[in-house]
Amino acid sequence: MAEKTILRALNGEVLPTPPVWMMRQAGRYLPEYRATRAQAGDFLSLCYNPELAAEVTLQPIRRYGFDAAILFADILLLPQALGADLWFVTGEGPRLSTTTTPADFAKLKTKDDIHDTLAPIYETVGILSRELPNETTLIGFAGAPWTVATYMIAGQGTKDQGPAHALKSQDRETFSKIIDLLTVSTIEYLSKQVEAGAEVVKLFDSWAGSLKGDDFQDFAVEPTRKIIAELKARFPQLPVIAFPREAGEGYIGFHEKTGADCVALDNSITPEWGAANVQIAGCVQGNLAPHHMVTGGQALVDETRHVVEAFKNGPHIFNLGHGITPDADPENVALMVETIRNG
Ligand SMILES: Cc1c2[nH]c(c1CCC(=O)O)Cc1[nH]c(c(CCC(=O)O)c1C)Cc1[nH]c(c(CCC(=O)O)c1C)Cc1[nH]c(c(C)c1CCC(=O)O)C2
């Protein structure tokens, strides 16, 4: 039987205390992260510097003793490896060269040509698998194809993913080709992470909630199912976490439809709803609202206890419902961890 708490929960075990980690746990709310990022120069230079990327991954483990470390990288490194230009505008977010026409698509590389660009990421994974404490699980990740496609098509983050929805209806062929290229490339990218030492992988589908009806099946469920099926063919023991953020009713049956071992829940659903409708099918991860890491106090303690209590009868990994924000207070994170572990 697996020893590490995260692997035990992913294997379906119900633990007396849920293991815990946080999305974006290595991030700007930590002064030591800001210092290392300044040393690297900027965010992308940090992602591609294996020593420093490993250092920021380890910082929250040292501070809080989280049960898992997530590789420090970004979901947009894959489109960059496929040939898109990528840069970050401070205070605004990512920008990419757009892929919207057959000619744009034809310029992209193939799934077999991504590894030169991504080699430093695999090196970071290798360093982490050697340096992490024995009890800490190493999580690799990628964006799910739909979410990554929304950025490639719009060239930036969008509120409603309008440009991706438009391409989907106006040039279905090009849109589908982008999704398919991302699907096969993600399989190769995650396989290399696993070979380098990732013990679990997570697929971030941050914009799954904007896919409705058949689109949710075709572009959130199906690419995720294909990626998981091929990864499990290659690595039969590999646990996979899927995060179809704001899927709502779409969360129901997501384990069975995709083969995910764990489904991560966001804050748009209550823990009770998640337990009754999603955890019945397997492990869930979540779902404390990230604002508690800013506001703290008794509400943080009460809500942390509420989440633990609601999920206590099934396999559960404690996490936030989305990434911790830069304005969070590191003391509040300590209070959350203390509350989970000591009641
Ligand atoms: C949509 C998306 C992106 N990146 C990611 C998603 C999906 C999850 C989600 O919905 O949050 C995922 C991601 N981004 C990052 C990680 C590393 C692992 C982790 O800490 O969870 C992961 C898993 C680091 C990061 N990725 C980014 C930062 C902040 C960069 C900085 O230091 O300035 C970090 C730590 C930048 C980023 N990267 C992206 C955006 C939109 C931004 C800008 C927004 C922001 O500033 O928070 C794309």
The ligand as a Tripos MOL2 file, in Angstrom:
@<TRIPOS>MOLECULE
LIG
   48    52     1     0     0
SMALL
NO_CHARGES

@<TRIPOS>ATOM
      1 C1         -5.0640   29.7890  -16.5660 C.3       1 LIG1
      2 C2         -3.7620   29.3100  -15.9750 C.ar      1 LIG1
      3 C3         -2.4690   29.8710  -16.1810 C.ar      1 LIG1
      4 N1         -1.5770   29.1290  -15.4520 N.ar      1 LIG1
      5 C4         -2.2400   28.1370  -14.7890 C.ar      1 LIG1
      6 C5         -3.6060   28.2090  -15.1320 C.ar      1 LIG1
      7 C6         -4.6610   27.2300  -14.7120 C.3       1 LIG1
      8 C7         -5.0460   27.3540  -13.2830 C.3       1 LIG1
      9 C8         -5.7740   28.5980  -12.9520 C.2       1 LIG1
     10 O1         -6.9230   28.7630  -13.3860 O.co2     1 LIG1
     11 O2         -5.2020   29.4030  -12.1810 O.co2     1 LIG1
     12 C9         -1.6810   27.1020  -13.9270 C.3       1 LIG1
     13 C10        -0.4870   27.3940  -13.1400 C.ar      1 LIG1
     14 N2          0.2460   28.5520  -13.0360 N.ar      1 LIG1
     15 C11         1.2680   28.3600  -12.1750 C.ar      1 LIG1
     16 C12         1.2440   27.0090  -11.7360 C.ar      1 LIG1
     17 C13         2.3270   26.3890  -10.8920 C.3       1 LIG1
     18 C14         1.8610   25.4740   -9.8710 C.3       1 LIG1
     19 C15         1.0570   26.1210   -8.7820 C.2       1 LIG1
     20 O3          1.6350   26.9140   -8.0260 O.co2     1 LIG1
     21 O4         -0.1360   25.7790   -8.6220 O.co2     1 LIG1
     22 C16         0.1190   26.4130  -12.3000 C.ar      1 LIG1
     23 C17        -0.4530   25.0140  -12.1150 C.3       1 LIG1
     24 C18         2.2570   29.3570  -11.7690 C.3       1 LIG1
     25 C19         1.9830   30.7820  -12.0380 C.ar      1 LIG1
     26 N3          1.4750   31.3240  -13.1970 N.ar      1 LIG1
     27 C20         1.4560   32.6840  -13.0930 C.ar      1 LIG1
     28 C21         1.9640   33.0500  -11.8140 C.ar      1 LIG1
     29 C22         2.1820   34.4540  -11.3160 C.3       1 LIG1
     30 C23         3.4040   34.9400  -12.0380 C.3       1 LIG1
     31 C24         4.2290   35.9460  -11.2650 C.2       1 LIG1
     32 O5          5.0430   35.5480  -10.4120 O.co2     1 LIG1
     33 O6          4.0820   37.1280  -11.5950 O.co2     1 LIG1
     34 C25         2.3100   31.8680  -11.1670 C.ar      1 LIG1
     35 C26         2.9450   31.7150   -9.8140 C.3       1 LIG1
     36 C27         1.0270   33.6430  -14.1640 C.3       1 LIG1
     37 C28        -0.1560   33.2700  -14.9590 C.ar      1 LIG1
     38 N4         -0.3190   32.1170  -15.6530 N.ar      1 LIG1
     39 C29        -1.5590   32.1090  -16.2610 C.ar      1 LIG1
     40 C30        -2.1950   33.3250  -15.9540 C.ar      1 LIG1
     41 C31        -3.5900   33.7080  -16.4090 C.3       1 LIG1
     42 C32        -1.2990   34.0600  -15.1860 C.ar      1 LIG1
     43 C33        -1.4630   35.4830  -14.7440 C.3       1 LIG1
     44 C34        -2.4260   35.5860  -13.6250 C.3       1 LIG1
     45 C35        -1.6820   35.7840  -12.3540 C.2       1 LIG1
     46 O7         -0.8350   36.6880  -12.3420 O.co2     1 LIG1
     47 O8         -1.9750   35.0670  -11.3750 O.co2     1 LIG1
     48 C36        -2.0950   31.0120  -17.0550 C.3       1 LIG1
@<TRIPOS>BOND
     1     1     2 1
     2     2     3 ar
     3     2     6 ar
     4     3     4 ar
     5     3    48 1
     6     4     5 ar
     7     5     6 ar
     8     5    12 1
     9     6     7 1
    10     7     8 1
    11     8     9 1
    12     9    10 2
    13     9    11 1
    14    12    13 1
    15    13    14 ar
    16    13    22 ar
    17    14    15 ar
    18    15    16 ar
    19    15    24 1
    20    16    17 1
    21    16    22 ar
    22    17    18 1
    23    18    19 1
    24    19    20 2
    25    19    21 1
    26    22    23 1
    27    24    25 1
    28    25    26 ar
    29    25    34 ar
    30    26    27 ar
    31    27    28 ar
    32    27    36 1
    33    28    29 1
    34    28    34 ar
    35    29    30 1
    36    30    31 1
    37    31    32 2
    38    31    33 1
    39    34    35 1
    40    36    37 1
    41    37    38 ar
    42    37    42 ar
    43    38    39 ar
    44    39    40 ar
    45    39    48 1
    46    40    41 1
    47    40    42 ar
    48    42    43 1
    49    43    44 1
    50    44    45 1
    51    45    46 2
    52    45    47 1
@<TRIPOS>SUBSTRUCTURE
     1 LIG1         1 GROUP 0 **** ****
